[in-house]
Amino acid sequence: MIDRRADAAEADQAVALLRALVRAESVNPPGDTTGPVRVAQAALAGLPVEVVAAEPTKPNLLVILANGEGPSIHLNAHLDTVPPGDPAAWSVPPLDLTEREGRLHGLGTGNMKGAAAAMILAVRRLAVSRDRWRGTLVLSLVADECVFGPHGAAHLLAQRPDLRGDALICGEGPGAMNLAVAEKGLMWVRLRAAGRSGQGMLTTRGSSAAARLAAALVAADAWNEIRAAPPLRSLDHAGNAEGMRLSVNVGHLRGGAGHSQAMSEAEAWLDLRIPPGLTREAIASRLDALTREHPLSWEEVKGWEPNWSDPASAPACAVREAAARLRGRPPLDVTRLPASDAARWRSLGVPAVCFGPQPTLAAGPDDFVHRADLLDCVAIYAGAAAALLR
């Protein structure tokens, strides 16, 4: 059966493949995916593999299996990873796979080489079971997702309209093996404050750029308590509380020239994640009000709106039903906190969902997947794709 649980041999293959992918470093920046692409090519030997690259160190891998007339279904994962951060925060080697108490630890296991490994094995199942489905199955393993860059899915969709398909299943897990039918929007914002220049001993209350910026940041920090009204009924539950909250993070601060000089310029970089039910326009209005209250300016560096697909769409139903058959209950509909390439397909009118083995809301030190979830994803991806390819 296409959606059977993995046997011992396939389980060993899944863990070995994930280990090889983790060892193939692909931290972004710089985002070199040549290593994991080579690993994936070897795992897909015998299938029609294409490597497409807008930039030589950021290749993308494609497999397209055509099997008569029918819909086109796309499985998508990315091969780059976020940086590991402080090495002291890790209790395991980031660039190796460590199995501990049913967990598989290593950089990118949750975000998202675990899903990539599961999709590779799912495609292998589908390739040898063509009597069970009709249409076109596409697997894309892409670069440049972690920095929302132009060389991964954005390049593929711009150059290859045939890759849009009729439905997308993205392996970006929203945590707890739930189903993300929505994801937060994003605004990257620069706040700039100016103040009096001169000797620091002449500073008065509120006259320095640092003080002005600090006051604005304290005000913006309170926005972390703002919650949106869910636009979809299926998102209105306690398990999706974080998915409906606005988050405001200060990722970078800059300013000043030394201890004794007044800070005449100060800058903060903000990352705002906007839940469905709020808009960038609403956040821009808050930023405008902030600049009227505090002497500073703001600009948006990058951004897009919250986005979602119909919970009754074909890929949502297929994943939900495949997961319920295997695990005994359907996953909850939730909002994914980090961005994903699913938004690129939604912007083209293609229904898209995110489902994968990442166990937490967002990856961090000691990134991991549960071994059982990794193996279940092989069956769920294969079963959902087969259900859609009818």
Residue, then its C-alpha position, 0 to 999 in steps of 0.5 A: m500500500i502506498d500509505r502503509r507505515a514504514d517497515a524496518a528497512e524503509a525506516d533505516q533508509a529514512v534515518a540514513l538519508l536524513r543523516a546525510l542531509v544534515r551532514a551536507e551543510s547548507v546554512n543560509p547565508p551563504g545558502d550553498t545547497t550543492g551538498p544536499v542536492r547531491v545527497a538527494q540526487a543519489a537517493l532519487a537514482g533511477l528517477p528523472v531528476e533535474v537540477v535548476a540553478a539561477e546561481p551555481t551554489k544555490p541549485n534546486l532539484l526537481v523530479i517530475l513524474a508524468n503518468g497520463e491525464g490528470p491533475s498536477i500535484h506538487l510536493n515542496a521542501h527547502l534544503d537550506t537551513v537557518p544558522p545554528g546560533d550560539p554553539a554553546a546552546w547545542s547539546v549535540p553536534p549541529l552538523d550530525l544526526t544524534e538519536r536520543e529518546g526517540r528524537l533525531h537531533g541535528l541542524g535542519t532536521g525540523n526546518m526542514k530536512g526531515a520533511a525533505a527526506a520523507m518526501i523523497l521516500a514518498v516519491r519513491r513509493l509513488a514511482v513504483s506504484r503508478d497503477r494507483w494514480r494518474g496525473t503529474l507528480v512534482l517534487s521540488l527541493v529548493a534553495d534560498e527559502c530561509v532568507f526569502g531569496p530569489h534563487g529558490a522557489a521564486h526562480l522556479l515559478a518565474q521560469r517554469p509556469d508548469l510547476r505551479g500545478d493544481a495543489l501544493i503540499c509543503g513540508e514546513g511543519p507548523g508544530a505538533m504534526n498539525l496542518a497549516v492552512a494559513e501563515k502569518g504575514l511579514m514586515w521587516v521594518r527599519l526604525r531610525a531616530a536622530g538626536r543632538s550631536g555633541q559631548g555626552m555630558l551635555t545630554t538631557r532627558g530624551s535628547s539622544a537618538a538612543a533614548r528616543l529609539a528606546a522609548a519607541l521600542v518599548a511602545a512597540d513591544a506592547w504590540n506583542e499582546i495584540r491578537a487578531a480575530p480569526p478569518l477562518r472558523s477552523l483557526d479559532h481554537a486554543g491550540n492556535a493561540e500563537g498563530m493569531r498573535l502579532s509578534v514584534n521582535v527587535g533583531h538588530l540595533r545600531g548607533g553611537a561612536g563611543h562612550s562619551q559622545a551623544m548618540s546622534e543617530a540610532e537604528a533598529w531592525l524589527d521583524l513583525r509577523i502578522p496573523p490572519g485577520l490583521t493587515r500590513e496597512a493596519i501595522a503601517s498605521r500603528l507605525d505612523a502613530l508611533t512616529r508622531e508620538h516619538p521623533l523618528s522615521w520608519e521604512e518597510v524593507k520587505g513584507w507580504e500579507p498573511n495568507w491562507s487556503d480554504p480548509a476545505s481545499a483538496p490538499a487540506c482534505a487529502v492531508r487531513e484524511a491521510a493523517a487520520r487514517l494513519r494516526g487515528r485522528p485528523p490534525l488541527d488546522v493552525t496558522r504557521l508562524p514562520a513564512s514558507d514557500a507555500a505563500r508563493w503558490r497561494s499568490l498564484g491562486v493555487p491551494a497550498v498547505c504545510f504539513g511536516p515533522q517539525p515538532t515545535l512552532a519554530a526551530g532552534p538549538d537542538d533542532f529535532v524531529h520525532r523519529a515516529d513523526l518522520l516515518d509517518c510523514v513518508a506515508i502521509y505524503a504518499g497517501a495524500a498525493a495518491a488521493l489527489l492524483r485520481 
